[in-house]
Amino acid sequence: CGFCFDCKQCVSFCPQEAITRYRDNPAGEKVYTNYAKCVGCHLCSLVCPCGYIQMGMGDGL
């Protein structure tokens, strides 16, 4: 579906604890990724049941 429905799978499975939940974010995003902690293992995108998380190779992708 491409929309986050707040299942928290990405938060639970991230081995680096790089993904955290937003609470009452006016912009509508449900999760925040700290790219300084992310090692690009792709677990978050693999466990996301709706395909909300897309992995890229830097800015603009």
Steps between C-alpha positions, in 0.01 A plus 500: 500500500797735555359663814630452854232364731719518813567127549844583649671206326780724369562642849506153655732340245759777453823365654652849524193662663512755217121516461275665756130584505360850468223586739232739373712629211308772313678403174343154522817288504487203737873417524831685496828351378826620653729451200810548717409168669368316192742246350284418196416142597151531339326309782250782544390485137490120501267479803272786394171333399382790285817612318510841668879492550704540183877461510717729284862585443515856631333832423236511232432128477 
